[in-house]
Amino acid sequence: MGLCRFYGLRGRHIIKEKRNVAEMNYLWGFMILVGILYASFNGTLPEVTEAAINSAKEAVSLCITMMGVVSFWTGMMRIAEKAGVIEGATKKLMPFLRFLFPRIPGGHPANQYIAANMIANVFGLGWAATPAGLKAMEELAKLEEERGKPGYAPAGEGIFADGKKKGNKTGKSGGELPVSANRKSGRVASNEMCTFLILNISSLQLIPVNMIAYRSQYGSVNPAGIIAPAIVATAVSTGVAVVYCKVKDSRKRRV
């Protein structure tokens, strides 16, 4: 009975995700259809057709340009990693990481991935930052599992509502279903995960490579002219993000 409930909830979750994707497809399809019908009645269908063709051509051209930028900077990040630059930068960043993530152990792998993600973001390498960010989240999830947090138990173990760790999640041992399988008590992001996500959103950037590449692609006279405004804007947003995270973290500790 417990196993049926577990897979029943999982199946409903998958069906809900597919339904959400289908709804988005219907929405985009509806918007395209309305645009075509409006252009037909307004007599601007040739312009819409021309714009669609030109946009497709520009998209391909932009992808080729960005592919070169991505390949170059991602390769540079890999070289820096192999040469030990990332490891050295991680050590330099440790005081800052300890300030932001005081409950992550010093030698935990999450620190290295967080540092690599921050370094890539500082140089505006969003693509190079993504793999490191995903690995950092995985390591933070493992850290929550080590702490015994509900919802982070490895497959086959599970932490049950009675607070005991049990070897099967089918309910055969007399316990309830794991908390991770319970609709009301699923996996919850930790403070470290939330802080890391907010810092990624604020994203301090010294060299916004993405924007420079876009401006160059679309004929900007001075593509690098965005550097100074980007530094100011992202420095302010990152400062606000750090203050916000520390305030929320301190309030949660008091509660």
C-alpha positions, 0 to 999 in steps of 0.5 A: 500500500505504501509503495502504491502511494509513493509511486502514485504521488510521483506519477501525479507530479510527472503528469502535472509537469507535462500539463504545465509544458502543454499549457505553455505550448498552447499559450505560444501557439495562441499568440502566434495564431493571433499575430498571424490573424491580426496581420492578415486583417491589417494587411501587414502579412508580408511584413510579418513574413519578412520579419520572421525570416530576418529574425531566423537569420539573425538568430543563426548568426547570433548563435555562431557569434556566441558559440565562438565567445562561449568556446573561448571563455569556457576553454579558458576556464578549463585551462585555469582549472587544470592549471590550479588557478581556480583552486588558488582563487578558491583559497583566496575567496575562503574568507568571503565564502566563510562569511557568506556560508558559515555553516559549510565545512572548510574542506567541503567540495561545495566551496570549490564549485561555489568559488568557480561559479563566482569567478565565472560570473565576475567575468560575465561567463554565464555559460561557464558558470552554469556547470559549476553552479549545478555541481555546487547545488548538488554538493549542497544537497549532499550536505543537507543529506549528511545533516539528516534533513528530511527530504534529502535521504538517499534512495532506499533509506528515507527519513520517516515522519517518526524521525527514524531513518529506515531502510525501505520506503515501501511502508513494510517496516511499519513506518510511514512513507518518507517525508520526501514522498509526502506532498506537504513535507517535501524537500526544502532549500537550505539557507546556503542554497538560497544564498547561493541562488540570490548571489547568482541572480545579483551576479557581480560582473567586471567584464560582461562578456555576454553584453559585449558580444551582443553589442558587437553583433548588432553593430555597436560603435563601442561594445565595451562601453557597457563595462563601467555601468555594468560594474556599478549596477552589479556591485550595488545589486550584489551588495544588496543581495549580501545584506538581504541574505545575512539579515534573513539568515540572522532572523531565522537563527533567532526563530 
